[in-house]
Amino acid sequence: MTSLTTSLRLLTSAFAMSLAMVPAWAEGSAPVPALTLELNAAQPSDKGCRLTFLVNNNLGADLSKAEFEIALFNTAGVVDRLTVLDFKDLPAGKTKVTRFDLAGTDCTKVSRVLINSATECAGTGVEPAACMRKLKTDTKTGIAFASETGVGTASRIYRKYRGLAAGRTRFADTRGR
């Protein structure tokens, strides 16, 4: 019984010491590279629905071009529209606010925004897949916002049932430049 108690004390002490080392290890580690997109607002506009995004590029390199194909789902959970959002350049380590006016879209009928793919991801030293692989999403709205793998079928289904050859509309950042 004494050896069991001693073993448990040693194990508990070793565990406590390893926990004490975690903060020191975490402080020395570099932040994980990420591209963060936050759906910050969805408001009616003269043209339809204005989506406002907060974008933070922590990939460690400037992006000269970043475009994402998104799928808009209606309140029934059905893909209503596919479009490409052009975020243009995203400097490394910077946070940027970007707005897109989606003509003919009623914000109250959008239940979910899905990032289907990165149609452009370019920058010196940035591999094209980094924009999707290192993408983090968040929302401050009542609209679900995410990127998921394996949902590229939304694009094919939409094109088939809508009969659209291209299946995309391009929107550029509406900020004046």
N, C-alpha and C positions, 0 to 999 in steps of 0.2 A: 504494500500500500504506500509506503514511504517513497519508493522509487517512482510510482505513478504520480504522486503529488509533486515530486521533484521534476519529473518530465513535463508535467503540465505547467509548472512555474517557468521552466526554461522556454517552453514553447510560447507562453504568454509574453515573456520578456522579449523574445526575439521578434514577435509580431509587433509589439509596442515600439521597439527600436526601428523596425522597418517603416512603420507609419510616420515616425519622427523624421525620417529621411525624405519622404515624399515632397514636402514643400521645398526643400533645397534642390531636389532634382527638377521640380516643375519650374522653379525660377530660372534655372540655367537653360531650359529648352526654348527653342525658337518657336514663334507662333506658327501654327499650321497654315500653309498657303490656302487662301480661299477667295472666291468671288461671291460676294453676298448681294442678293437682290431682295429688297423688301418692298412688297406692295403696300405703299404708305397711305394711299387714298384712292377712292373711286367716286367721282363726282360728275353729275350731269354737266354737259357743256353745250354750247350752241350747235356743235356738230354731232353730238351723241353722248358718249361717255369718255371722260378724261381719267386715265389711269396715271397715277403719280408713283414713281419708284425711287427709292433711296438705294444707290448702288455704291458698294465699297470694294475696290480692287486691292486685295492683299495677296495677289499672286506673286509679287516680287518683281514684276516687270510691267511696263506700260502696255496697254492694249490699244493698238491703232484702229481697230475695228471690232465691234462686238454686236452681233445680231442673233436674236432668238426667235424661233417659231413658237408661237403660243396657240393653244386651243382654248377657246372660251366655251364653257358649258352653261346651258340654260338651267332654270330651276328644276326641270325634270331630269337633269343629269345627262342630257344629250349634247353632243358637240354641236354647237351652233355656228361656229366660225373658226377658221384658222387664219392667222396673220403673222407677219414678221415684224418685230420691233427692232429698230436700228438704234442702238445706244451710242453709236459713233465711237469716239476715243474715250478711254478710261485710264487716266494716269495712275501709276502705281502708288499705293498708300493714300489715295485720295477718296473722299466720299463725294458723290455727285447726286443731285436731284434731277430726274428726267421725267418729262410728261409726254403722254401720247393721247391724242384725241382719236377715238375710234368712231368714225362716222356711222350713223344708223344703229348704234348699240345703246340699249337702255341699261344703265348700271344696275337697276333694281332687278333685272332679269338674269344677271350674271351670278352664278352660284360658285363657280370654280374657274381658276386660271391655271392651266398646266403648261409648263415649259416642255415642249415636245422635243426640241433639239436646238443646238447652236448652229445656225446656218453660216455664221462667220465668227472666227475667233483668231485674230491676228495680232502679233506683236513680236518684237525682237526677243528671241529666246523663249517664246511661248509656244508650246505644242498645241495644235488645233483642238485636240480633245480636252484640254485643260478647262475650258469654259464650262463644260458639262460635268466633267469628273470632279472638279473642285467647287462646284456650285452649291451654295447654301441659300435657302429661301426662308422668308418670314413674311408675315402679313400683319398689318395694323387695322385691317378692314374686316368686315363680316364675310368676305369672299375667301374661300379656300385657295391657297397658292402654293404650288409645289412643282418639283421636277421629279419625274419617275422614269425609271428605265423600263423598257418593254412596252411602252404605250405608243410607239410609233404607228400602231394600227389605227389610232384615232385619225391620223392624216389620210390613210388609205380609205377608211370607211367614209370619211367626210367627202373625199373626192368622188367616190363611187356613187353615193346617194345624192350629191349635189350636182354631179355631172360637170365638175370644173376641171379643166385640163391642168391649170397651174395650181389652183387650190389655195393661193396665198395672195394677200394684199400686203403691201409694204407701207409701214408707217415710220416716219422719222421723228426724232425728238422735236417737239413743238416750240422749244425755246428759240427765241430770236438769236441768230448768230450773224 
